[in-house]
Amino acid sequence: MAGTINKEVCGYPLSIFFIVVNEFCERFSYYGMRAVLVLYFKYFLRWDDDLATSIYHTFVALCYLTPILGAIVADSWLGKFKTIIYLSIVYAIGQVAMAVSAIHDITDTDRDGTPDNMTFHVVLSMVGLFLIALGTGGIKPCVAAFGGDQFSDHQDRQRRTFFSVFYLCINGGSLLSTIITPILRAQDCGIHSQQKCYSLAFGVPAALMLVALVVFIVGSGMYYKAEPQGNIMLDVCKCIGFAIKNRYRHRSNQYPKRQHWMDWAEEKYDKLLIAQIKMVLKVLFLYIPLPMFWTLFDQKGSRWTLQATTMNGYFGSLVIQPDQMQTVNPILILTLVPIMDSVIYPLINKCGLNFTPLKRMTVGMLLAAIAFVCAALVQIEIDVSRKQLLYLFISSSHFYFFFLNLIFRKHCPPSHQHPRTDDITSKPQEGNNAIRFVNGMKTAVNVSIPAANFGLIEPFSYSNYSLIKNGKVTFTLWSGSQSCEYSTDFGFGSSYTFFIPSTLVFGPNCQESITAAEDIKPNSVHMALQIPQYFFITAGEVMFSVTGLEFSYSQAPSNMKAVLQAGWLFTVAIGNFIVLIVAELAKLPKQWAEYVLFASLLVAVCFIFSIMAYFYTYIDPAEIEAQFKKNVNEDDEDNKHKLQKTEVEMNKRDSIKCHDEDDKDKQTKM
Ligand SMILES: NCC(=O)N[C@@H](CCC(N)=O)C(=O)O
């Protein structure tokens, strides 16, 4: 580090405290918003699964395309500090826009609980997501590098510890937010009507982004702020462009071939820069198959969350929301990273196996493929249970309504017979339960719970369905001035018809009198079945992602570490685009088949990657650079030597000349 750090605590610059806290809050903000995003698309904006998944992955892809932009702005223009400040403001505005877009009351003019001008909500949320992608991606390559800048050259150990703590902060922030924001989303809130509280679920991440910004600004006086060094990316592009042009100009056979096509830039560019670009290109070539890993990895937040909505979230007395299942990933990261580093890798080494970074990444890919096979098996289990439920539904409702029709005909004149409300034939969304009442009494009955009112149910008539969350619910039934209570427990995704018999006696409770018909059974496949797929994908992430980050850093030349980091993040962006393309092209009718397709594609890509990795030779960029510098110095020494020799000879000649002239002068004077 070129600057001086004044304040240090336990050998660490105090400034990194602000950077680490900033990262924690920023990742909380990002992952918290992302955890509920696909459900917001589906249930608030009312998009179908495919559109929700497509827009989700487009957003994630954009978040990993913008790091290139952030790196260019920081390196060539504003510097990292200012780039982080300005883009964090953009980011916070985006989060606020998302929170506002989720307030249904803004356009709910008829106050029925649903937005009346969906265009307003869609446009505002899309603008918000664009600003967030610009902010989060833009600052991503800057914050880590800015943290690294705070250390002096002799603080290598501390810098390494900083990066570990930094990674743990990422996952700590992500863990907390993926627990908290789904809880906030599951709350009911609103001014005129109570709806799922997406505005709060986006509002808290917005507040955390503001905290991140304030914390970063508070540390301002303590940072080492390196000046922008000029845009290395531009130099790299120009050098590659020149090499291609020069090669094309000299395409005829009369020109001797060069060892590497980049050597055609030698006429104009420094040999060291050319060597550095060769190192980068070698790694970038190896990156080509990597996006497929991210294609599978990032479906945790979309397809897997949607899968969880069709499952049973009861863990004893604890109820897990579908989007909260994503917390399994950071929990496993926080435990698996230390276990891998201190137990698994040393054990493999002890067995005499050379578990190189590229081998680890290959195994990481295979683990991700296994995770998708697990997801497919879970999906098959869900599909089978649904088929059984549909059969049960058809048989129970047929029997039930045959029975009701008999009662209607007996008690009710044709003019009073009301048509039956449309039966639900598929599982209610979001793990809710669809409930309706049938009034078999000769008087009207009002049924209500704190969260819903079934309204006044006419004699021998049906109420509409109401969606009710899981857990214990107490219904209050009113007829004139008489009332009674009926309580029952609901699971996830069921449908019930409750029958109020003509013989109902109102009293303190009517528990025994009301009969329930289970039209659709609650979700029976337990969410715990998703744990194996989360375990495999996270173990894969530790082997692939953590190793990949380290590999990208260690194989990059000193002045292009950021270039390769941007390249690494670019593979994540491409991976998310592949989800869109494959899902769109394949259009498989069965979800499990799509999971198997993705797993097979990753195995195929993994095979190609292992062949490429076999031919890769690891390098020590610092050594190569030192060699070049030595050669240049030796050349310089030679040149200096030659120059000195020439100067001496010239001086000699001059002095002889001078002597001659002096002699001549002397002779003339004499
Ligand atoms: N477990 C998620 C995680 O650690 N994510 C990191 C790295 C993501 C990536 N694709 O490189 C993060 O910075 O969010």
The ligand as a Tripos MOL2 file, in Angstrom:
@<TRIPOS>MOLECULE
LIG
   14    13     1     0     0
SMALL
NO_CHARGES

@<TRIPOS>ATOM
      1 N1        -23.4420  -17.9590   -0.3820 N.3       1 LIG1
      2 C1        -23.6070  -16.8600   -1.2110 C.3       1 LIG1
      3 C2        -22.3310  -16.0440   -1.3360 C.2       1 LIG1
      4 O1        -21.4180  -16.2010   -0.5770 O.2       1 LIG1
      5 N2        -22.3140  -15.1710   -2.3140 N.am      1 LIG1
      6 C3        -21.1970  -14.3200   -2.5870 C.3       1 LIG1
      7 C4        -20.5540  -14.7160   -3.8820 C.3       1 LIG1
      8 C5        -21.5430  -14.7770   -5.0160 C.3       1 LIG1
      9 C6        -20.9140  -15.0480   -6.3580 C.2       1 LIG1
     10 N3        -21.6980  -15.5280   -7.2720 N.am      1 LIG1
     11 O2        -19.7550  -14.8380   -6.6110 O.2       1 LIG1
     12 C7        -21.6560  -12.8440   -2.6360 C.2       1 LIG1
     13 O3        -20.7920  -11.9750   -2.7660 O.co2     1 LIG1
     14 O4        -22.8300  -12.5900   -2.5210 O.co2     1 LIG1
@<TRIPOS>BOND
     1     1     2 1
     2     2     3 1
     3     3     4 2
     4     3     5 1
     5     5     6 1
     6     6     7 1
     7     6    12 1
     8     7     8 1
     9     8     9 1
    10     9    10 1
    11     9    11 2
    12    12    13 2
    13    12    14 1
@<TRIPOS>SUBSTRUCTURE
     1 LIG1         1 GROUP 0 **** ****
